[in-house]
Amino acid sequence: MNIVTKYFNCNILKDGKIRAQDLWVVDGRIANPEIIFYDSKKIPDIEIDCLGSLITPGFIDLQINGAFGVDFTHHNGDGLDKVRKGLLKYGVTGFCPTIVSTTTSNYHQILPKFKRCRGDKQGAAVLGAHVEGPFISNLKRGAHSLSNIKTLENSNLIDTYGSLDNIEIVTLAPELNGSMEVIQLLSNNGIVVSLGHTSSNMETSIQAVKNGATFITHLFNAMLSFHHRDPGLIGLIACPPSVEKPLFFGIIADGTHTHPAALQIAHKVNPKGLVLVTDALSAIGLPDGIHHLGDEQIEVKNSKAYIANTNTLCGSVTSLDECMRFFIESTNCSVAEAIETVTLHPAQVLGIQQFKGTLNYGADADFVFLGPKLNVQSTWINGQCVFEHNSGAGYIVKKTT
């Protein structure tokens, strides 16, 4: 048996509850201590005193357009590693780099650079690309350049993207002609179909889910407002068409995109489907000023991002751990519920919950030490510490053999 590490004096999130319990790791995975003791008769090689820290699964961001000056829609390849490394300080151990609507030639150039990779000391895992567009409504395009938006009638998926190999999520508008066939095609190929940037009514939205869509892109933003006679896409959170295959929805809890009352409503109606996303821009981690999102120039002022010279919001500059803390403040939900919106639920969207998003036995040992104010103290991947906060990592190595 490989090196056995025991983490003690900690609270862990497991099975939806926070409990005082030791955590054991063997060969980069969460281990069952009973098997270690009784079957292998092994004692820990390393013991780590967690100083009362809360240990949670590593955070997963399903929608992030870039960070630290890197825009995923226009990058040279080196930028991905910079973001992988930088996200560790926010507790993120896996993410879907997101590409906004762009040109066919650019898709062909950049999508091959987003190969899936495991997390390691170099940074968070790349879980596959999220292509947000270009098959969206030009009426709800947000910060997407109008010239890059396409219809499904005159465009072939492979012609547009070049290949589906590195794609994990596709955001599209279900009201477009031909969308139902495309939703079936993508979902049959194991790609998550997310509904967003859309003027879809509720009936069309329900049909999209019946055809295989399982996610909603940034609920409330870039879609028809709620109406009591036709709730539109928003209405899906109250009556998901399939109990066997739950519908999930992303939401930006940055204090700008979504009012606290809207966060409360979404949480009360469907807490198990709620996934926090950042929709973060290249400007996250940078000072206010002029930056870029795809082909659009954006301006960050007072920690809010707008299309330059307009009042149109175009993404966030708020980290995922900040979103989680704001979500708790806004909804008064439990800490366990909030943590699952950035761990278990996004893993369930991707169908990887057996290995990611939990601290269950056999899962990857990707986890985060959180302090009293749910601040990130340290981030761990495969049982190895890959980030420590300057003010304290939240642990002490007590013994080695």
C-alpha positions, 0 to 999 in steps of 0.5 A: 500500500502507498503512503497513508495520510490521516487528517485529524482535528477537522470537520468535513462535509460529507453526505450533505452534513458537516461532521467532526470526522477524520479524513484518510487519503491513500494514493491520491484518493479518499480512503476508508479507514476501516479497510486500512486498519482491519484489512491492511493493518496499516497505521498512518505514515503522515498525520496532519493536525487540521487545527479545527478547519473545515475540509470541503471538496474542491470547488468546480466552476462550470463557467469562467471566461478567463482570469488574470489577464487571460481571455479564453476566447483569444489566448495563445495556449500558455494562458490556460496554465496561468489560470489553472495555477491562479484559481487554486487560491480561490479553492477551485480544483476543476473548471470548464474554460468558457468561450463566448461566440467567436468566428469559425476560424477562431474555434478551430484554432483555440478549441484544440488547446482545451484538452482535458487534464487532471489537476496537479501541483501545476493547477486545477483540472481542465474538465472540458470546454464550455462553448457559450454560443454561437447558436444563441438569440441575437435578442439576448446576446449580452456581451456576445458580438452580433457578427459572430452569432449563427443560426442552426439552419445554415451551420453544421456543428463540426464545421463551426467548432472543428471538433467536439472532442474537447467540448463538455458543455454547449450553451444554445437557444432552444427556440432556434430552428433545428435546435431539438435535433442538435440537443439530441445529437450533443446529449447522445455524445455525452455533451451537456446541453445548457439553455441560455442567451434565449428568448424561449418560452416555457413550452419550448424550454420543456421540449428542450429538456425532454430532448436532453438539455440538463442545464441552464446558463446563468439563470435570470440573465440573458433570458426573458423575464419571468411572466406569470402566464408564461414563465419562460426558461425561468419556470423550468426550475419549478417543474423540471420535466424529468425526476429521473434526470434532474435539471440544474441551473447556473447562477451568478451570486456576485451581488451584481448580476442577481439580486439577493431576493432572486437568489432566495427564490431560486434556492427556495424553489430548487436547492438541489439544482442550484450551481454557483458559477462565476462567469468570470472575465479575464479581468478577475484578479486585475485592477479596474480598467479596460479589458477584453471578452472575446471580440468586445472591449469591456470596462471594469469599474467599481468591481463591476464589468460592462461592455465599454461605454454602455451599462450592459453587464458582461460577466463577473470579476468575483471569485467562486469562494466570494460568490459562495459567501455572498450566497450564504449571506443572501439566502441564509442557507446552511454552510453545507448547502452553499458548499454543495452548490460549488462542489457536488452539484457542478460535478453532477452536471458533468456526471463526475460525482463519483470522483469529484465534488465529494469526500466519499470513499474512492473520490479524488482527494481534491479538497479545500481547508476553509477558515472560520469565515469560510476563507480559503486557507489551503487547496489540495489536489490528489492529497497534496497541498498546492496552495497555502494562504499567506495568513496560514494554511490551516494545518500542521504536519504532526508526524511522519514515519 
